[in-house]
Amino acid sequence: MTEIDRLLKRSEVFGWIWIMGIGSVISIMSAFKAARMMKERGISDRKKLTGLFVLGFAGLFISVAAFAIIIIYRKSKTN
């Protein structure tokens, strides 16, 4: 159970400090790993896992959107 708690906490921390998308990917991977371990052990905490997945995917979406805006802005500036 301590390993699951560690994975959930890591997922939450990296979800909040999503270092330009890398933290979000780590958050999503940790949440998937914790979900698999929880399923194997028969533990059900869907609310926490759903929140962590949303947090990770939101951070990933924001970082992709930020990169797209930067690329579009730079292309329009060079023309």
C-alpha positions as CSV (number, residue, x, y, z in Angstrom):
1,M,0.0,0.0,0.0
2,T,2.9,2.4,0.6
3,E,4.1,2.0,-2.9
4,I,0.6,2.9,-4.2
5,D,0.5,6.0,-2.0
6,R,3.9,7.0,-3.2
7,L,2.8,6.7,-6.9
8,L,-0.4,8.6,-6.2
9,K,1.5,11.4,-4.5
10,R,4.1,11.5,-7.3
11,S,1.3,11.7,-9.8
12,E,-0.3,14.6,-8.0
13,V,2.9,16.6,-7.5
14,F,4.1,16.2,-11.1
15,G,0.5,17.0,-12.3
16,W,0.6,20.3,-10.5
17,I,4.2,21.3,-11.5
18,W,3.9,20.0,-15.1
19,I,7.3,21.2,-16.3
20,M,6.4,21.9,-19.9
21,G,4.5,18.7,-20.4
22,I,7.1,16.3,-19.0
23,G,5.6,16.5,-15.5
24,S,2.2,15.7,-17.0
25,V,3.5,12.7,-18.8
26,I,5.1,11.4,-15.5
27,S,1.8,12.2,-13.7
28,I,-0.2,10.1,-16.2
29,M,2.3,7.2,-16.2
30,S,2.3,7.2,-12.4
31,A,-1.5,7.2,-12.2
32,F,-1.7,4.3,-14.7
33,K,0.8,2.3,-12.7
34,A,-1.0,3.0,-9.4
35,A,-4.3,2.1,-11.0
36,R,-2.9,-1.2,-12.2
37,M,-1.5,-2.0,-8.8
38,M,-4.8,-1.0,-7.1
39,K,-6.7,-3.3,-9.4
40,E,-4.4,-6.2,-8.7
41,R,-4.9,-5.7,-4.9
42,G,-8.7,-5.1,-5.1
43,I,-8.5,-1.5,-4.0
44,S,-11.0,0.9,-5.5
45,D,-10.4,4.7,-5.3
46,R,-11.8,5.9,-8.6
47,K,-12.3,9.4,-7.4
48,K,-8.6,10.0,-6.7
49,L,-7.5,8.3,-9.8
50,T,-9.9,10.2,-12.0
51,G,-8.7,13.5,-10.5
52,L,-5.1,12.6,-11.2
53,F,-5.8,11.6,-14.8
54,V,-7.7,14.8,-15.4
55,L,-4.9,16.8,-13.8
56,G,-2.2,15.1,-15.9
57,F,-4.1,15.3,-19.2
58,A,-5.1,19.0,-18.5
59,G,-1.4,19.9,-18.0
60,L,-0.5,18.0,-21.2
61,F,-3.2,19.8,-23.1
62,I,-2.0,23.2,-21.8
63,S,1.6,22.5,-22.7
64,V,0.7,21.4,-26.2
65,A,-1.5,24.4,-26.7
66,A,1.3,26.7,-25.4
67,F,3.8,25.2,-27.8
68,A,1.3,25.5,-30.7
69,I,0.7,29.2,-29.9
70,I,4.4,29.9,-29.7
71,I,5.0,28.2,-33.1
72,I,2.1,30.1,-34.7
73,Y,3.2,33.4,-33.2
74,R,6.8,33.0,-34.4
75,K,5.7,32.0,-37.9
76,S,3.4,35.0,-38.2
77,K,6.2,37.3,-36.9
78,T,8.8,36.1,-39.5
79,N,6.4,36.8,-42.5
